[in-house]
Structure formats: structure tokens, C-alpha cells
Amino acid sequence: MAVKKATRKPASKSGYKKRATTKPRVAQAKAEKAHTEVLMAYSSNATKACFEDDFTTRAGKSSCVENISISPKAHADFQTNWDRMVKDKYEEYKLVKFEARIMFSNTEQPVLFIIDEESMNAGIPKQIVNDPAHGLKMLKDNDNSLTITWRPKRGSSDNDYLPVKAFDDAEFGSPLAYLKVLQHNLDKAVGQPGCTMQLKATVACKGLQNAQGTTLTAAQIAALNTLN
């Protein structure tokens, strides 16, 4: 007796195709939240004494040593732009990016760098290379600059908004971290040109101070109608 083979009935297709729905986004006025670059500082720094591993001075050698505070308050040029662009305009702020671009006059030696939470200067390579988070860049005549960027970690207090009016309080003045740069063992005398820094801080601001509604009063409407 032949066994009847079962057949599978194809699923019926509907002519209706469900469209994906998205929730409408609530637009936020640009004036309520803005990113403002408030620091462009330049400084030319001379080379400093070069140290051996035991911190004895190495005769005839120098180093380009920089310890840059990630805190706008630590840099004098910040205050002018802060007063002009943020202080009397917004209610809250936070530092979202701090960038240092450093141009070196010597291209024969590599540059060591690290973003560190400790304030101590790094005067010898061992202080940097022992940390796995360090970086190194080889310089060239046509590429003699290094750019280091710091951003706050998500979920950390460094990413919280702070009141603009409290900016001048000592409580908010401590650096968030330090950018440390070391170009070691330069064959030049101490005090000769070392590196030039260009610093830029980007601040996010929100909440307008003394914000007023845009709805016109009846008297204002009547006054405008007289202009027709």
C-alpha cells in the first residue's frame, strides 16, 4: 500500500505590510545646549635639565618635559573667553574635551606621553613606560607634532554638569587629570627651544540664564499692529 506523502501548505501572505513606527523626537533649541571652545592658549617652553634613572643631572643633555593640567582654571587665557562666552549666558557646564597639540623643535628623539591622575612630574622615561597606558611617537621633519586628547569617562563624576556660577569656587578647581610629555636625552643645552603647545578646551553648556518667554503681551501686539 502506497504511503501518501504529506504536503505542507504555504503560509498565506497578506497584502498589508506593517511599517516600523518611531517615536517622534522632541526638538531641543540649540540655544539651550551648546558646545563652546573656550581656550586657545599658546606657550613656548625651553628645554629643562635631563636626568639619569637615579635623578642625577646628565651633563650636556636636556629634555622637553611638560605636565599639563586638564583644568581650564589652570590656564590664564581661559578666563577671558569664559567670561565672554559662558559666564553670564548659561547655567551649567561640563568639560567634554581637552586637547593639547605640541610641536617639537627636535625630531631626532621620540616622544613619550601619558594621561595620568597623579600630579607628579615625569622626568625620566621609566616613570612613563612602566605604565601600560603610555604612548610613544617617532617624530619627523615633516611631522613634528603630537596631539593628545582627554575626554571624561561615561558614568564618572567628571561627566557631570556643574553650575556656572560655582566655577570660581575652589571646590571645582582641581585638575581632572594631567597630560605628561617627555622628549628625553636631547643633545642641546638647557634653556634652548623645546616645544610649543596649543591647548583647546571644549565645554558643553546648557540652560540659559534669565531666559524669558517669547509670547507677546496684548499691549505688544497692539503696538506692532500700529506699524502696518
ABEGO torsion letter per residue (X at the ends): XBBBBBBBBBBBBBABBBBBBBBBBBBBBAAABBBBBABBBBBBBBBBBBBBAAGBBBBGBBBBBBBBBBBAAABAAAAAAAAAAAAAABABBBBABBBBBBBBABAABBBBBBBBABABBBABAAAAAABAABBBBBBBAABABBBBBBBBBBGBAAABBBBAAAAABAAAABBABBBBBBBBGBBBBBGBBABBBBBBBBBBBBEBBGBBBABBBAAAAAAAAAAX
